[in-house]
Amino acid sequence: MHLTLDRVPFDAPDAEALRDAQQAELHVRYGSEDHEPGEPPTPDNVPFFLVARTADGTPVGCGGLRPLGSGALEIKRMFVVPALRGQGVATAILRRIEEEAQVMGCPELFLETGTEQPDAMRFYEREGYRRIPNFGHYAGEAQSVCYARSLTWPLPGPPGRSDGKGRLRR
């Protein structure tokens, strides 16, 4: 599958539509619209955001980075449309996010997912993330599950998934 990964503003229409789809899915999984502790991501606090598109330009996934302070970054709003899960889209997005974090001088990436997202937990563990105690706004949140990954170059993990320009290699 050929993908492009386009850096877009957080509030770009395709980015917004993908995040809305993600939130709708999470509302169903958690049974409410109140499932995210802490400050919601916004254009002001997510300076890096990507949209993955198929060869015909269809937006199929997204993800971004939010500064946490002291050079640390948090992955926010990782999402792939259900029809394309398991086809390398999330891995391509994640690798590009990790590359950008390295360019930004970040030595370690953090993220939060939730107890009702076992597929996400398996994905991050497979991609080299280790479970850590809940951090920041997520500390003490029973439904939060936090992960981190040290960023060294070259990044460890499954080789050959992305050519660094947003295109999958098979």
C-alpha positions as CSV (number, residue, x, y, z in Angstrom):
1,M,0.0,0.0,0.0
2,H,1.3,3.4,-0.9
3,L,0.8,6.1,1.7
4,T,1.8,9.7,2.0
5,L,2.2,11.3,5.4
6,D,1.4,15.0,5.3
7,R,2.2,17.5,8.0
8,V,-0.9,19.5,8.5
9,P,-2.2,22.0,11.0
10,F,-4.0,20.4,13.9
11,D,-7.2,22.0,12.9
12,A,-7.0,21.1,9.2
13,P,-10.4,19.7,8.0
14,D,-9.0,16.1,7.3
15,A,-7.3,16.1,10.7
16,E,-10.4,17.2,12.4
17,A,-12.5,14.6,10.7
18,L,-10.1,11.8,11.7
19,R,-10.0,13.0,15.3
20,D,-13.8,13.2,15.4
21,A,-14.0,9.6,14.1
22,Q,-11.5,8.6,16.8
23,Q,-13.4,10.3,19.5
24,A,-16.7,8.7,18.4
25,E,-15.0,5.3,18.6
26,L,-13.7,6.0,22.1
27,H,-17.1,7.3,23.3
28,V,-18.5,3.8,22.3
29,R,-15.6,1.9,23.9
30,Y,-15.8,3.8,27.2
31,G,-19.5,4.4,27.3
32,S,-19.2,8.2,27.7
33,E,-17.8,11.3,26.3
34,D,-15.7,11.9,29.4
35,H,-12.7,9.6,29.0
36,E,-9.8,11.9,28.6
37,P,-8.1,13.3,31.7
38,G,-6.1,16.5,31.5
39,E,-5.9,19.3,29.0
40,P,-7.4,18.4,25.6
41,P,-5.1,18.7,22.6
42,T,-5.5,21.9,20.6
43,P,-3.8,23.7,17.7
44,D,-1.9,25.7,20.4
45,N,-0.4,22.7,22.2
46,V,0.1,20.2,19.3
47,P,2.6,21.8,17.0
48,F,3.2,18.7,14.9
49,F,0.4,16.7,13.3
50,L,0.2,14.3,10.5
51,V,-2.5,12.9,8.2
52,A,-1.8,9.6,6.4
53,R,-3.4,9.4,2.9
54,T,-3.8,6.6,0.4
55,A,-2.6,7.0,-3.1
56,D,-5.9,8.5,-4.1
57,G,-5.7,11.1,-1.3
58,T,-8.2,9.6,1.1
59,P,-7.3,10.5,4.7
60,V,-6.9,7.2,6.7
61,G,-4.9,8.0,9.8
62,C,-3.4,10.7,12.0
63,G,-1.1,11.4,14.9
64,G,0.8,14.2,16.5
65,L,3.2,15.4,19.2
66,R,2.5,17.6,22.2
67,P,5.4,19.1,24.3
68,L,5.3,18.1,28.0
69,G,8.1,20.4,29.1
70,S,11.8,19.7,29.7
71,G,12.1,18.5,26.1
72,A,9.7,15.6,26.6
73,L,7.0,14.9,24.0
74,E,3.7,13.1,24.1
75,I,2.1,11.3,21.2
76,K,-1.5,12.5,20.7
77,R,-4.4,11.4,18.6
78,M,-3.0,8.3,16.9
79,F,-5.8,6.9,14.9
80,V,-6.3,4.7,11.8
81,V,-9.7,4.1,10.2
82,P,-10.9,0.6,11.1
83,A,-10.9,-0.7,7.5
84,L,-7.2,-0.2,7.2
85,R,-6.0,-1.4,10.6
86,G,-3.4,-4.1,10.5
87,Q,-1.9,-2.9,7.2
88,G,1.0,-0.9,8.4
89,V,-0.6,2.5,8.4
90,A,-0.2,3.0,12.2
91,T,3.4,1.9,12.1
92,A,4.2,4.3,9.3
93,I,2.6,7.2,11.3
94,L,4.4,6.2,14.5
95,R,7.8,6.0,12.8
96,R,7.3,9.4,11.2
97,I,6.3,10.8,14.6
98,E,9.4,9.2,16.2
99,E,11.6,10.7,13.5
100,E,10.2,14.2,14.1
101,A,10.6,13.8,17.8
102,Q,14.3,13.0,17.2
103,V,14.7,16.1,15.0
104,M,13.2,18.1,17.8
105,G,15.9,16.7,20.2
106,C,13.5,14.5,22.2
107,P,15.3,11.6,23.9
108,E,12.1,9.8,24.9
109,L,8.5,9.7,23.8
110,F,5.5,9.3,26.1
111,L,1.9,8.4,25.4
112,E,-1.3,7.5,27.1
113,T,-3.9,5.0,25.9
114,G,-6.7,3.3,27.9
115,T,-7.9,0.1,29.4
116,E,-10.6,-0.2,26.7
117,Q,-8.1,-0.1,23.9
118,P,-6.2,-3.5,24.2
119,D,-5.5,-3.3,20.4
120,A,-3.6,-0.1,21.0
121,M,-1.7,-1.5,24.0
122,R,-0.6,-4.5,21.9
123,F,0.5,-2.2,19.0
124,Y,2.6,0.0,21.2
125,E,4.2,-2.9,23.0
126,R,5.0,-4.6,19.7
127,E,6.6,-1.4,18.5
128,G,9.0,-1.2,21.4
129,Y,7.1,0.9,23.9
130,R,7.3,-0.1,27.6
131,R,4.6,0.4,30.1
132,I,5.3,3.1,32.7
133,P,3.6,4.5,35.7
134,N,0.9,7.0,34.7
135,F,2.4,10.4,34.3
136,G,1.1,14.0,34.5
137,H,-2.7,14.4,34.2
138,Y,-3.0,10.6,33.9
139,A,-1.5,9.8,37.3
140,G,-4.2,8.2,39.4
141,E,-6.6,7.6,36.4
142,A,-7.8,4.0,36.5
143,Q,-8.6,3.9,32.8
144,S,-5.2,5.3,31.7
145,V,-2.3,3.2,30.6
146,C,0.9,5.0,29.8
147,Y,4.0,4.0,27.8
148,A,7.4,5.4,26.9
149,R,10.1,4.6,24.4
150,S,13.7,5.8,24.3
151,L,14.6,7.3,21.0
152,T,18.0,6.2,19.7
153,W,19.2,6.3,16.1
154,P,18.5,4.2,14.2
155,L,15.3,3.5,15.9
156,P,14.9,-0.1,17.0
157,G,11.8,-1.9,15.8
158,P,10.5,-3.7,12.7
159,P,12.7,-2.6,9.7
160,G,11.5,-1.8,6.3
161,R,8.1,-0.5,7.2
162,S,8.7,3.2,6.3
163,D,11.2,4.8,4.0
164,G,11.2,7.9,6.3
165,K,9.2,9.9,3.7
166,G,5.8,8.5,4.7
167,R,5.9,5.6,2.1
168,L,5.6,2.0,3.2
169,R,8.1,-0.4,1.9
170,R,6.9,-4.0,1.5
